[in-house]
Amino acid sequence: MPGYMGCMYTSEFPDSPDKVRIITYQEIKKEAPAAHYKDIIGIKQWDIPRQYFVKNTQSFTEQLPYFQIKVGYILVITLFYKLGFTAPMAVLFTSLISYFFSGLLLFYILKLLFPKKYWLAVLLTVAAMLLPPMTYMSRVSTPDMFIFQFMLIFIIGLIKKWNKWAMFVLLFGIAFIRPDYITFTLTYIIAVFLFHYFQEKKIDVSFIAQGAVLLGMYLVIIKFYQYPGWKDLFYDTFIDRRPIISTHPINVSLKDYLSIIYIKIIYFKKVTLSVAIMLGVIFWRSKDVWVRMISVLLLVNVYIKFFFFPQSAALRFFFPFIFPLFMMMLYA
């Protein structure tokens, strides 16, 4: 929460980084439960980085690019803030309202899949919305629940066979909200480009143009907000979180990376088993090349996400790809 609130206040007070830091933690303290606030500010002796973020403006400010690149999400929480919500509530309300809309979208998808089975659609919707990853995402101040509803819209687009430009607008929105989803948007465009090429034996230049626009937008965002880069994010998340980024150069060797992947993938076995079963059912039930290709695409993106950010204990990072795979299994 401090990171996203800091981004919001930075746009309001661009020349006052001290004020941004102070207001951020003051507002959180007003509304957060005491135990939660203590966790945010890092009262434990070993939680040195969080203690720096609270007291040191340079430390806090250098963390913000990790959050600022999620431009679409920041704009939405800023909108709620401008409408009268307090800053902490603007962040939390975004997750809550996204949870509500996700339920409506999910029900709509299930009605498309089971048009004559209204109560089945209702029961499946309720069951899905009560899944632990869903309820967890609705409670936390992250963009995971917000982006999830766009992934559901993506599934609707696939089922209703939207044209390539409608899908491009959706992909643009997804990448604008979360630039780390650039891998998903580009792999989708590449997959569709190859599918049409082998089906029609001709090159559709529009897909190349779409990919170039998405990649260009991603690079502009990364450059504009001076994003530290994947290696820095990996180091700060899985090796040693630096209190002040600029004073601690990093060195992530291949050995370091592989050792972390080895440990994390062991705890990823339940996800691996689940997606393998879903993909197996899809290939068993459907001979449609398009359905199979999209299913493999979603599976591949689960592992692209894992190998870039192997936070195997946090299912919320992978759920926006796993759940659409489940929807494809129902569709098959």
C-alpha positions in Angstrom: 0.0 0.0 0.0 2.7 2.6 0.8 4.2 2.3 -2.7 0.9 2.9 -4.6 -0.1 5.7 -2.2 3.3 7.2 -2.7 2.9 7.2 -6.5 -0.5 8.9 -6.1 0.9 11.6 -3.8 3.9 12.1 -6.0 1.6 13.2 -8.9 0.0 15.6 -6.5 3.2 16.9 -4.9 5.9 16.3 -7.5 8.5 18.6 -5.9 8.0 17.5 -2.3 9.3 14.0 -1.8 9.6 14.5 2.0 5.9 15.5 2.1 4.9 12.5 0.0 6.6 10.1 2.4 5.3 11.7 5.5 1.7 11.9 4.3 1.7 8.4 3.0 2.5 6.8 6.4 0.4 9.3 8.3 -2.7 8.4 6.3 -2.0 4.7 6.6 -1.6 5.0 10.4 -5.0 6.8 10.6 -6.9 3.9 9.0 -4.9 0.7 9.3 -5.3 -1.7 12.3 -2.4 -1.3 14.7 -1.0 -4.7 14.0 -1.1 -4.1 10.2 0.5 -0.7 10.5 3.3 -2.2 12.6 3.9 -4.8 9.9 4.0 -2.0 7.3 6.6 0.0 9.1 8.7 -3.0 10.0 9.0 -3.1 13.8 10.9 -6.4 13.8 14.6 -6.1 14.2 15.5 -7.8 10.9 13.0 -5.8 8.8 15.5 -3.0 8.2 14.3 -2.0 4.7 10.8 -1.1 5.8 12.2 0.9 8.7 14.3 2.9 6.2 11.2 3.5 3.9 9.3 5.1 6.8 12.2 7.4 7.9 14.4 8.0 4.9 13.0 10.0 1.9 15.6 8.8 -0.5 15.0 5.2 0.4 11.2 5.6 0.0 11.4 7.5 -3.2 13.8 5.1 -4.9 11.2 2.3 -4.4 8.4 4.1 -6.2 9.4 3.2 -9.8 8.6 -0.4 -9.0 5.0 0.8 -8.5 4.8 3.8 -10.8 5.1 1.7 -14.0 1.6 0.3 -13.3 0.2 3.4 -14.9 -3.4 2.3 -15.5 -3.8 1.0 -11.9 -2.4 4.2 -10.4 -4.8 6.3 -12.5 -7.8 4.3 -11.2 -6.8 4.6 -7.5 -6.1 8.3 -8.1 -9.6 8.7 -9.6 -11.2 7.2 -6.5 -9.0 9.5 -4.4 -10.2 12.5 -6.3 -13.8 11.4 -5.9 -13.5 11.7 -2.2 -12.1 8.4 -0.9 -9.2 8.6 1.5 -5.9 7.4 0.0 -5.8 4.0 1.8 -9.5 3.4 1.0 -9.0 4.3 -2.7 -6.5 1.5 -3.0 -8.6 -1.0 -1.1 -11.8 0.0 -2.8 -10.3 -0.7 -6.2 -9.7 -4.3 -5.2 -13.2 -4.6 -3.7 -15.0 -3.1 -6.7 -12.9 -5.2 -9.0 -13.9 -8.3 -7.1 -17.6 -7.4 -7.6 -17.2 -6.8 -11.4 -15.1 -10.0 -11.7 -18.1 -11.9 -10.2 -20.4 -10.4 -12.8 -18.0 -11.1 -15.7 -17.5 -14.7 -14.5 -21.3 -15.3 -14.3 -21.6 -13.9 -17.9 -18.8 -16.2 -19.1 -20.5 -19.2 -17.5 -23.8 -18.2 -19.0 -22.1 -18.2 -22.4 -20.7 -21.7 -21.7 -23.9 -23.1 -20.2 -26.7 -21.1 -21.7 -29.5 -23.4 -20.5 -28.1 -24.1 -17.0 -28.7 -20.9 -15.1 -28.3 -22.4 -11.6 -25.1 -24.2 -12.6 -23.7 -20.9 -13.7 -24.8 -19.3 -10.4 -23.3 -22.1 -8.3 -20.0 -22.1 -10.2 -19.8 -18.3 -9.9 -20.3 -18.4 -6.1 -17.9 -21.3 -5.7 -15.2 -19.5 -7.8 -15.6 -16.2 -6.0 -15.1 -18.0 -2.6 -11.8 -19.5 -3.7 -9.0 -18.5 -1.3 -7.0 -16.7 -4.1 -10.0 -14.7 -5.1 -11.0 -13.6 -1.6 -7.4 -12.8 -0.8 -6.9 -10.6 -3.9 -10.0 -8.7 -3.0 -8.6 -7.7 0.4 -5.0 -6.7 -0.5 -3.8 -3.4 -1.9 -2.3 -4.7 -5.1 -3.4 -4.6 -8.8 -4.0 -8.4 -8.9 -7.8 -8.2 -8.5 -8.0 -5.3 -10.9 -6.1 -7.0 -13.7 -8.0 -10.2 -13.1 -11.2 -8.7 -14.4 -9.5 -7.8 -17.6 -8.3 -11.3 -18.0 -11.9 -12.4 -17.7 -12.8 -9.9 -20.5 -10.0 -11.5 -22.5 -11.8 -14.9 -22.1 -15.1 -13.3 -23.2 -13.3 -11.9 -26.3 -12.0 -15.4 -27.1 -15.4 -17.0 -26.7 -17.3 -14.4 -28.7 -14.5 -14.3 -31.3 -13.8 -10.6 -31.2 -11.9 -9.2 -34.1 -8.2 -8.6 -33.9 -8.5 -4.8 -33.2 -10.9 -5.2 -30.4 -8.5 -7.7 -28.8 -5.6 -5.4 -29.4 -7.4 -2.6 -27.5 -7.9 -5.0 -24.6 -4.3 -6.1 -24.7 -3.2 -2.5 -24.8 -5.2 -1.9 -21.7 -3.8 -4.9 -19.9 -0.2 -3.9 -20.6 -1.0 -0.3 -19.6 -2.3 -1.4 -16.3 0.5 -3.9 -15.6 3.5 -3.6 -18.0 4.9 -6.9 -16.6 2.1 -8.5 -18.6 3.9 -7.4 -21.8 5.1 -11.0 -22.1 1.4 -12.2 -22.1 0.3 -9.7 -24.6 3.2 -10.3 -27.0 3.0 -14.1 -26.8 -0.7 -13.9 -27.6 0.0 -11.7 -30.7 2.8 -14.0 -31.8 0.6 -17.0 -31.4 -2.3 -15.5 -33.3 0.1 -14.3 -36.0 1.5 -17.8 -36.5 -2.0 -19.4 -36.3 -3.3 -17.1 -39.1 -0.1 -17.6 -41.1 -0.4 -21.4 -41.1 -4.1 -21.2 -41.7 -4.1 -18.7 -44.6 -0.5 -19.0 -45.8 0.0 -15.2 -45.7 1.6 -12.7 -43.4 -0.8 -10.3 -41.6 1.3 -7.2 -41.1 -1.3 -5.7 -38.6 -0.2 -8.2 -35.9 3.4 -7.0 -36.4 2.2 -3.4 -36.0 0.2 -4.3 -32.9 3.2 -6.0 -31.3 5.4 -3.0 -32.1 3.0 -0.6 -30.5 2.7 -2.7 -27.3 6.5 -3.1 -27.0 6.9 0.6 -27.7 4.5 1.6 -25.0 6.2 -0.8 -22.6 9.7 0.8 -23.3 8.3 4.3 -23.0 6.8 3.6 -19.5 9.9 1.8 -18.3 12.1 4.7 -19.5 9.9 7.5 -18.3 9.6 6.2 -14.7 13.3 5.1 -14.6 12.4 1.5 -13.7 15.4 -0.2 -12.1 14.9 -3.4 -14.2 14.2 -7.0 -13.8 17.5 -7.9 -12.2 17.0 -5.3 -9.5 13.5 -6.5 -8.8 14.7 -10.1 -8.6 17.5 -9.2 -6.2 15.3 -7.1 -3.9 12.6 -9.7 -3.8 14.4 -13.0 -3.5 18.0 -12.3 -2.4 18.3 -9.2 -0.3 16.0 -6.2 -0.2 18.1 -3.0 -0.3 17.1 -0.2 2.0 18.6 2.4 -0.4 18.8 1.1 -4.0 21.3 3.6 -5.4 24.0 2.9 -2.7 24.0 -0.9 -3.1 25.0 -2.1 -6.6 23.8 -5.7 -7.3 25.3 -8.8 -8.9 22.9 -11.7 -9.7 24.8 -14.6 -11.1 23.3 -17.5 -13.0 24.1 -19.7 -10.1 22.2 -17.4 -7.7 19.2 -17.4 -10.1 19.2 -21.2 -10.7 19.5 -22.0 -6.9 16.4 -19.8 -6.2 14.5 -21.3 -9.1 15.3 -24.8 -7.8 14.0 -24.1 -4.4 10.9 -22.2 -5.6 9.9 -24.8 -8.2 9.6 -27.5 -5.5 6.8 -25.5 -3.9 5.3 -25.0 -7.3 4.4 -28.6 -7.8 0.7 -28.2 -6.9 0.3 -25.6 -9.6 2.2 -27.7 -12.0 -0.1 -30.7 -11.3 -3.2 -28.6 -11.6 -2.4 -26.9 -14.9 -1.1 -30.2 -16.3 -4.5 -31.9 -15.5 -6.4 -29.0 -17.0 -4.4 -29.0 -20.2 -4.8 -32.8 -20.4 -8.5 -32.5 -20.2 -8.6 -29.8 -22.8 -6.6 -31.8 -25.3 -8.7 -34.9 -24.5 -12.1 -33.1 -25.0 -11.2 -30.7 -27.8 -9.6 -31.3 -31.2 -9.9 -27.6 -32.1 -6.5 -26.2 -32.9 -7.4 -22.7 -31.7 -8.6 -23.9 -28.3 -5.5 -26.0 -27.9 -3.2 -23.1 -28.9 -4.8 -20.6 -26.4 -4.6 -23.2 -23.7 -0.9 -23.8 -24.3 -0.4 -20.1 -24.4 -1.9 -19.6 -20.9 0.1 -22.5 -19.6 3.3 -21.1 -21.1 2.5 -17.7 -19.5 2.2 -19.3 -16.0 5.8 -20.5 -16.4 7.0 -17.3 -18.0 5.7 -15.5 -14.9 7.3 -18.1 -12.6 10.8 -17.9 -14.2 10.7 -14.1 -14.2 9.2 -13.9 -10.7 9.3 -17.2 -8.9 7.1 -16.3 -5.9 5.7 -19.7 -5.7 4.1 -19.2 -2.3 1.9 -16.3 -3.7 -0.7 -17.8 -6.0 -2.1 -14.4 -6.8 0.7 -13.8 -9.2 -0.3 -16.8 -11.3 -4.0 -17.0 -10.8 -4.9 -14.6 -13.6 -3.4 -17.2 -16.0 -4.5 -20.3 -14.2 -8.2 -19.4 -13.9 -8.6 -18.6 -17.7 -7.0 -22.0 -18.3 -9.8 -23.5 -16.2 -12.4 -21.6 -18.2 -10.9 -23.0 -21.4 -11.3 -26.5 -19.9 -15.0 -25.8 -19.4 -15.2 -24.4 -22.9 -13.5 -27.4 -24.6 
